[in-house]
């Protein structure tokens, strides 16, 4: 299948941070000319406590590894087994990143071509929604005697690859593998290590130039794929070209899921104002339409969002980034519904409005239409623009759990206002200290949250 030896690798660890956590088990299955030629596995003493939830998941407890060798004891043998081979793993950046850090502690350089079976499955079966190992096993009828143990999971990867060649045309599989193994073309200011450190999961990335100036902030549910897409050789936009010419470093912030990534992206862009972000920039003059339905003499007024009480957002209509856009929307409503610009508040003076003279107003301004009927038609016309009322009693947390269930984020909100995110109870209690007068309404947060509620019928809500 490949021109060189291929190793199928799986590790178990004490956690998800490659620089802080350590490997507890490693399995390496070596394939040559389509056949397994060696199988190697070992437990390791990580020299730290294995958390309870990981013990339950893997079945590896602290007693099992207490007498096992440390990684550095076997590092040269492991390095020899992996060097010069194609490195195959599921969510490969995780396994590769941990091993690279372990070798770095031992003073050994480590760099091999990497093939991720998650990406391989996505490329070959794009119609499928899930590509975790359990889904792949179910889809292709694969068996595993020891799930979440290094040897068992590594053997599944070998079986999966063999199955692909039996189910699909070899040329198709080879083409996809060759494309995935192709090294990305990196900008001159970046090193491969900079890209290697970018995680595969959801989060936010920041691009900086040599002087430390922030060029761009972006988000993705697959960070590494998104970052690499900026550096494709066929730049479609001058912005991408300029970023590639100036980028010198990358900073990444992992999140549990897409909601956290969207919120953090919007927050960082408004705080730091990156050079090449044109969306989600800070809008200090956000405006809305206000109409008091209880005041018979009320006209529509355009108000800035800083004067709007977030707890009464549903009493306002629309959210616009400029006065001009708000007025354009109001004029379109008047035109479509043959309303009177004078009674709405956009014209002054006595007598008929200008639209009435063009037969585009039903005449509330001259008594042809009862004012109460005009008010009812205006309210109906505004109804599609009415901002949503906050659907909860008060402050809530939205719990978001990562696909591998190793990270949980709780995003705190009150009346559409984002207060921050927490990963543990201490951080959550700190966020809960915010007072009502610190609420700051933001259009992008409102849109992110309303879209999230629309997409998720049963969100994981913590009412506080």
C-alpha positions in Angstrom: 0.0 0.0 0.0 2.9 2.4 0.7 6.4 2.7 -0.5 7.8 2.5 3.0 7.0 0.7 6.2 3.8 1.9 7.9 3.2 1.9 11.7 -0.3 1.9 13.2 0.0 3.7 16.5 -2.2 4.3 19.5 -1.5 5.7 22.9 -3.3 6.1 26.2 -2.5 9.1 28.4 -3.2 10.8 31.7 -5.0 13.6 29.9 -5.4 15.7 26.8 -2.5 18.2 27.2 0.6 16.9 25.3 3.0 19.2 27.2 1.6 18.5 30.7 0.2 15.0 30.6 2.1 11.8 29.9 1.7 8.5 28.0 0.5 5.4 30.0 0.4 2.9 27.2 1.7 2.6 23.6 1.2 0.1 20.8 3.0 0.0 17.5 2.0 -2.3 14.7 4.4 -2.3 11.7 3.2 -3.2 8.2 5.4 -4.0 5.3 4.0 -4.8 1.8 0.4 -5.0 3.2 1.2 -7.5 6.0 1.9 -7.0 9.7 5.5 -7.9 10.4 5.8 -6.8 14.1 3.6 -5.9 17.0 4.9 -4.1 20.0 3.1 -2.7 23.1 4.0 -1.5 26.6 2.6 0.2 29.6 4.5 3.2 31.0 4.8 4.8 34.4 3.7 8.4 33.8 5.1 9.6 37.1 1.8 11.2 37.9 -1.8 10.3 39.0 -4.2 8.9 36.4 -7.5 10.7 36.8 -10.5 8.6 37.8 -12.5 9.2 34.6 -9.5 8.1 32.5 -9.1 5.0 34.6 -12.7 4.1 34.0 -12.4 4.8 30.2 -9.2 2.8 29.6 -9.1 0.3 32.5 -5.5 1.4 33.2 -5.2 2.3 36.9 -2.3 3.6 39.0 -1.4 0.2 40.3 -1.0 -1.2 36.8 1.7 1.4 35.8 3.5 1.7 39.1 6.1 -1.0 38.2 6.1 -0.2 34.4 9.1 1.4 32.8 9.3 5.1 32.2 9.2 6.3 28.6 12.8 7.5 28.6 13.9 3.9 29.5 12.5 2.7 26.1 12.7 5.9 24.1 15.5 4.7 21.8 13.8 1.5 20.9 10.5 3.3 20.2 12.3 5.9 18.2 13.9 3.2 16.0 10.5 1.5 15.5 8.9 4.7 14.3 11.6 6.4 12.3 11.4 6.4 8.6 7.8 5.0 8.6 4.4 6.4 7.7 2.7 7.2 11.1 -1.0 6.2 11.1 -3.2 7.1 14.0 -6.8 8.1 14.7 -6.9 11.8 15.5 -3.2 11.6 14.6 -2.2 15.0 15.9 -3.0 13.8 19.4 -0.8 10.7 19.3 1.9 12.3 17.2 2.0 15.4 19.5 2.4 13.3 22.7 5.2 11.2 21.2 7.0 14.2 19.9 6.9 15.8 23.3 8.1 12.6 25.0 11.0 12.4 22.5 11.8 16.1 23.1 12.1 15.4 26.8 14.6 12.7 25.9 16.6 14.9 23.6 15.5 13.0 20.4 14.2 14.8 17.3 11.1 13.2 15.8 9.6 13.9 12.4 7.7 11.4 10.2 4.9 11.7 7.6 1.5 11.4 9.4 -1.7 9.9 8.1 -4.9 10.5 10.2 -7.6 7.9 9.8 -10.3 10.4 10.8 -9.4 12.6 7.8 -9.0 9.6 5.6 -12.6 8.4 6.5 -13.9 12.0 6.0 -12.4 12.1 2.5 -13.6 8.7 1.4 -17.0 8.8 3.0 -18.1 12.5 3.1 -21.8 11.6 3.3 -21.2 10.1 6.8 -21.6 12.5 9.8 -19.4 10.6 12.3 -15.9 9.4 11.9 -14.9 8.4 15.5 -13.4 5.0 15.9 -16.7 3.4 17.2 -18.6 4.8 14.2 -15.9 3.5 11.8 -16.0 0.0 13.4 -19.8 -0.1 13.2 -19.9 1.1 9.6 -17.3 -1.4 8.3 -18.0 -4.3 10.6 -14.7 -4.2 12.5 -14.2 -5.9 15.8 -12.0 -4.8 18.8 -11.4 -7.0 21.8 -9.9 -4.2 23.9 -11.5 -0.9 23.1 -9.6 2.2 24.6 -6.5 0.1 25.0 -3.5 0.9 22.8 -3.1 -2.5 21.0 -6.8 -3.0 20.5 -7.3 0.4 18.9 -4.1 0.2 16.8 -5.2 -3.2 15.4 -8.6 -1.6 14.4 -6.7 1.0 12.3 -4.8 -1.8 10.4 -8.1 -3.6 9.8 -9.8 -0.4 8.7 -7.1 0.3 6.1 -7.2 -3.3 4.8 -11.0 -3.0 4.6 -10.8 0.2 2.5 -8.8 -1.6 -0.2 -11.3 -4.4 -0.3 -14.3 -2.1 -0.5 -13.0 0.6 -2.7 -10.9 1.0 -5.8 -7.2 1.0 -4.8 -6.5 4.0 -7.0 -9.1 6.0 -5.2 -7.7 5.1 -1.8 -4.1 5.7 -2.9 -5.0 9.2 -4.3 -6.7 10.3 -1.1 -3.8 9.0 1.0 -1.2 10.7 -1.2 -3.1 14.0 -0.9 -3.3 13.7 2.9 0.4 12.8 3.2 1.4 15.8 1.0 3.2 18.4 3.1 1.5 21.8 3.2 3.2 24.8 1.6 4.0 27.0 4.6 4.7 30.8 4.5 8.4 31.7 4.8 7.9 33.2 8.3 6.5 29.9 9.8 8.2 26.8 10.9 6.7 23.3 10.7 6.7 23.1 14.5 4.3 26.1 14.5 1.8 24.2 12.5 2.4 20.9 14.3 1.3 22.6 17.5 -2.1 23.6 16.0 -4.8 21.2 17.5 -7.3 19.3 15.3 -10.4 20.1 17.3 -12.6 23.3 17.7 -11.2 26.6 18.8 -9.8 30.0 17.8 -6.5 30.9 16.1 -4.6 34.2 16.0 -2.0 35.1 13.4 0.8 37.5 14.4 3.5 39.2 12.3 7.2 39.6 13.3 6.6 42.7 15.4 3.8 41.0 17.4 1.0 42.8 15.7 -2.2 40.8 15.4 -3.0 40.1 11.7 -6.1 37.9 11.9 -8.4 36.0 14.2 -10.4 33.0 13.0 -12.4 30.0 14.3 -13.1 26.5 13.2 -14.4 23.2 14.5 -11.2 21.7 12.9 -8.5 24.2 13.7 -5.6 22.6 11.8 -7.5 22.2 8.6 -8.7 25.8 8.7 -5.2 27.2 9.5 -3.6 25.3 6.6 -6.3 26.5 4.2 -4.9 30.0 4.6 -1.6 28.9 3.2 -2.8 27.2 0.0 -0.9 28.1 -3.1 -4.0 29.2 -5.0 -4.8 32.3 -2.9 -8.2 33.5 -4.0 -8.0 36.8 -2.1 -5.4 39.4 -1.6 -6.0 39.2 2.1 -4.9 35.6 2.2 -1.8 36.5 0.3 -0.9 39.4 2.6 -1.4 37.2 5.7 0.9 34.5 4.2 3.6 37.1 3.5 3.5 38.6 7.0 2.7 35.8 9.4 5.4 34.8 11.9 3.6 33.0 14.6 0.3 31.3 15.5 -1.6 31.2 18.9 -4.4 28.8 19.4 -7.2 28.6 22.0 -9.0 25.3 22.2 -12.7 25.1 23.0 -15.1 22.3 23.7 -17.2 23.0 20.6 -18.4 25.4 18.0 -20.4 27.7 20.3 -17.3 28.5 22.4 -15.3 29.1 19.3 -17.8 31.6 17.9 -18.1 33.5 21.2 -14.3 33.7 21.7 -13.7 34.7 18.1 -16.2 37.6 18.4 -14.7 38.7 21.8 -11.1 38.7 20.6 -11.8 40.6 17.4 -13.6 43.3 19.3 -10.9 43.5 22.0 -7.8 43.3 19.7 -9.1 44.7 16.4 -6.9 42.5 14.0 -5.7 44.1 10.8 -7.5 41.8 8.4 -10.8 41.1 10.2 -13.5 43.1 8.6 -16.4 41.3 10.1 -17.2 41.3 13.8 -15.3 44.5 14.3 -16.4 46.7 17.2 -19.5 48.7 16.6 -19.9 51.5 19.1 -23.0 52.9 17.4 -25.2 49.8 17.2 -28.8 51.0 16.8 -32.3 49.7 17.1 -35.9 50.9 16.3 -38.0 51.8 19.3 -41.8 52.2 19.2 -44.0 52.6 22.3 -47.2 50.7 21.6 -48.9 52.2 24.7 -48.3 55.9 23.6 -50.9 57.0 21.0 -48.6 59.9 19.9 -45.5 57.7 19.7 -43.3 57.8 16.6 -40.5 55.4 15.8 -37.2 56.5 17.1 -33.7 55.2 16.2 -31.8 54.6 19.4 -28.2 53.6 20.1 -27.8 50.2 21.8 -26.0 51.6 24.8 -29.3 53.2 25.8 -31.2 49.9 25.5 -31.9 47.8 28.5 -30.9 44.2 27.6 -33.7 43.0 29.8 -36.2 44.8 27.6 -34.8 44.0 24.2 -38.0 42.5 23.0 -39.6 46.0 23.1 -37.2 47.1 20.3 -37.2 46.2 16.6 -34.2 45.1 14.7 -30.5 45.6 15.5 -28.4 47.6 13.0 -24.8 48.5 12.8 -25.4 52.1 11.5 -28.2 54.7 11.6 -28.3 54.5 7.8 -29.1 50.8 7.8 -31.8 51.3 10.4 -33.4 54.1 8.4 -33.2 52.1 5.1 -35.0 49.2 6.8 -37.7 51.5 8.1 -38.2 53.1 4.7 -38.6 49.7 3.1 -41.3 48.8 5.6 -43.1 52.1 4.9 -43.0 51.4 1.2 -44.1 47.8 1.3 -47.0 48.4 3.7 -48.1 51.8 2.3 -47.6 53.5 5.7 -47.4 57.2 6.4 -43.9 58.6 6.8 -45.3 61.5 8.9 -47.0 59.3 11.4 -44.0 57.1 11.6 -41.8 60.1 12.3 -39.7 60.4 9.1 -41.4 63.5 7.7 -42.4 66.8 9.3 -44.9 69.5 8.4 -48.6 69.7 8.0 -50.9 68.1 5.4 -50.4 65.0 3.3 -47.1 63.2 3.3 -45.1 62.9 0.0 -46.0 59.2 -0.5 -49.8 60.1 -0.3 -49.4 62.4 -3.3 -47.9 59.5 -5.2 -50.7 57.2 -4.0 -48.3 55.1 -2.0 -49.8 56.0 1.4 -53.3 55.0 2.5 -53.9 58.5 3.9 -53.7 58.3 7.7 -52.0 61.7 7.5 -55.2 63.3 6.0 -57.8 61.2 7.7 -58.5 58.7 4.9 -57.4 55.9 7.2 -58.1 55.8 10.9 -55.0 56.4 13.0 -55.7 53.3 15.1 -55.8 51.1 12.0 -52.5 52.7 10.8 -50.9 51.9 14.2 -52.1 48.3 14.0 -50.6 47.9 10.5 -47.4 49.5 11.6 -47.1 47.0 14.5 -47.8 44.0 12.2 -45.1 45.4 9.8 -42.6 45.7 12.6 -43.3 42.3 14.1 -40.8 40.3 11.9 -38.1 42.7 13.2 -39.0 42.3 16.9 -36.1 41.2 18.9 -36.5 38.0 20.9 -37.3 38.1 24.5 -34.8 36.3 26.8 -36.4 32.9 27.3 -35.1 32.2 30.8 -35.8 33.6 34.3 -32.3 35.0 34.6 -28.7 34.0 34.3 -27.9 30.6 32.6 -24.9 28.5 31.7 -24.8 26.5 28.5 -22.7 23.4 28.9 -20.7 22.3 25.9 -18.8 19.0 25.9 -16.1 18.1 23.4 -16.5 15.2 21.0 -13.9 13.1 22.9 -15.6 14.1 26.2 -12.2 15.3 27.6 -13.2 19.0 27.9 -16.3 20.7 29.2 -17.0 24.5 28.8 -19.8 26.3 30.5 -20.7 29.6 28.7 -22.5 32.1 31.0 -25.2 34.4 29.7 -27.7 36.9 31.1 -30.3 38.6 28.8 -28.4 37.8 25.7 -25.2 39.2 27.2 -22.1 37.0 27.3 -20.4 37.0 30.6 -17.6 34.5 29.8 -16.8 30.8 29.9 -15.5 28.5 32.6 -14.0 25.0 32.7 -14.5 24.3 36.4 -16.6 25.4 39.4 -14.1 28.0 40.6 -14.0 29.8 37.3 -17.8 29.6 37.1 -18.2 31.1 40.6 -15.9 34.0 39.6 -18.1 34.7 36.5 -21.2 34.6 38.6 -20.0 37.6 40.6 -20.9 40.0 37.7 -23.6 42.5 38.6 -26.5 43.5 36.4 -25.0 46.9 35.7 -22.1 45.2 34.0 -24.2 43.7 31.3 -23.1 44.8 27.9 -25.3 44.0 24.9 -23.5 42.9 21.7 -25.2 42.3 18.4 -22.9 39.4 17.3 -23.4 37.6 20.6 -27.2 38.0 20.2 -27.0 36.5 16.7 -24.7 33.7 17.7 -27.0 32.7 20.6 -30.3 33.0 18.7 -28.8 30.8 15.9 -27.6 28.3 18.5 -31.0 28.0 20.1 -32.6 27.6 16.7 -30.1 24.8 15.7 -30.2 23.0 19.1 -33.7 22.1 20.2 -32.5 20.8 23.6 -29.4 22.7 24.7 -27.7 21.6 27.9 -28.8 24.5 30.1 -27.8 25.2 33.7 -30.2 27.7 35.2 -28.3 29.8 37.8 
